């Protein structure tokens, strides 16, 4: 049994977990931006939007993905940006 009242993970475990979480969150934000940007480009012609307006739509989607990923981290102590349990 340990002498400490609370088990503390090793530094290596924490650093690996942070890297995994950061990589997961970055992937989700970039993919959300690309998906929203492509969707925005498709909508430029029918709704007479400019290219930069479409890019802004993608940026808003990516920012929301970032906020969701950070909220998922606050909600549960995991190394994932997912809100799904067990991920």
C-alpha positions as CSV (number, residue, x, y, z in Angstrom):
1,X,0.0,0.0,0.0
2,X,1.1,3.5,-0.7
3,X,2.0,6.1,2.0
4,X,0.3,8.9,0.1
5,X,-3.4,9.5,0.7
6,X,-4.1,10.0,-3.0
7,X,-2.5,8.0,-5.8
8,X,-0.7,10.4,-8.1
9,X,0.1,9.3,-11.7
10,X,3.7,9.5,-12.9
11,X,4.9,12.6,-14.8
12,X,5.3,10.4,-18.0
13,X,1.7,9.3,-17.8
14,X,0.4,12.8,-17.5
15,X,2.6,14.1,-20.4
16,X,1.5,11.3,-22.7
17,X,-2.1,11.9,-21.7
18,X,-1.9,15.6,-22.5
19,X,-0.3,14.9,-25.8
20,X,-3.0,12.4,-26.7
21,X,-5.7,14.8,-25.7
22,X,-4.1,17.7,-27.6
23,X,-3.7,15.6,-30.8
24,X,-7.3,14.4,-30.6
25,X,-8.6,17.9,-30.1
26,X,-6.5,19.4,-32.9
27,X,-7.7,16.7,-35.3
28,X,-11.3,17.4,-34.4
29,X,-10.9,21.2,-34.8
30,X,-9.1,20.9,-38.1
31,X,-11.5,18.4,-39.5
32,X,-14.5,20.5,-38.4
33,X,-13.0,23.6,-40.1
34,X,-12.4,21.7,-43.3
35,X,-15.9,20.2,-43.3
36,X,-17.5,23.6,-42.6
37,X,-15.3,25.3,-45.2
38,X,-16.2,22.9,-47.9
39,X,-19.9,23.2,-47.0
40,X,-19.5,27.0,-47.1
41,X,-17.9,26.8,-50.5
42,X,-20.9,24.8,-51.8
43,X,-23.2,27.4,-50.4
44,X,-21.5,30.4,-51.9
45,X,-23.2,30.2,-55.3
46,X,-26.8,29.6,-54.3
47,X,-26.7,32.1,-51.4
48,X,-24.3,34.6,-53.1
49,X,-21.7,34.4,-50.3
50,X,-18.1,35.4,-50.9
51,X,-15.2,33.0,-50.4
52,X,-14.0,34.8,-47.2
53,X,-17.5,34.7,-45.8
54,X,-17.6,31.0,-46.4
55,X,-14.2,30.7,-44.6
56,X,-15.6,32.6,-41.7
57,X,-18.4,30.1,-41.4
58,X,-15.7,27.3,-41.3
59,X,-13.9,29.2,-38.6
60,X,-17.0,29.6,-36.4
61,X,-17.6,25.8,-36.7
62,X,-13.9,25.1,-35.8
63,X,-14.2,27.5,-32.8
64,X,-17.3,25.7,-31.6
65,X,-15.5,22.4,-31.9
66,X,-12.6,23.7,-29.8
67,X,-15.0,24.9,-27.1
68,X,-16.8,21.5,-27.1
69,X,-13.5,19.7,-26.9
70,X,-12.4,21.8,-23.9
71,X,-15.8,21.3,-22.2
72,X,-15.4,17.5,-22.7
73,X,-12.1,17.7,-20.9
74,X,-13.6,19.7,-18.0
75,X,-16.5,17.3,-17.7
76,X,-14.5,14.2,-17.3
77,X,-10.9,13.4,-16.6
78,X,-10.0,11.6,-19.8
79,X,-7.5,12.2,-22.6
80,X,-10.2,12.6,-25.3
81,X,-12.1,15.6,-26.7
82,X,-15.2,13.5,-27.0
83,X,-18.3,13.9,-25.0
84,X,-19.1,10.2,-25.3
85,X,-18.5,8.1,-22.2
86,X,-15.6,5.7,-22.4
87,X,-13.8,7.4,-25.2
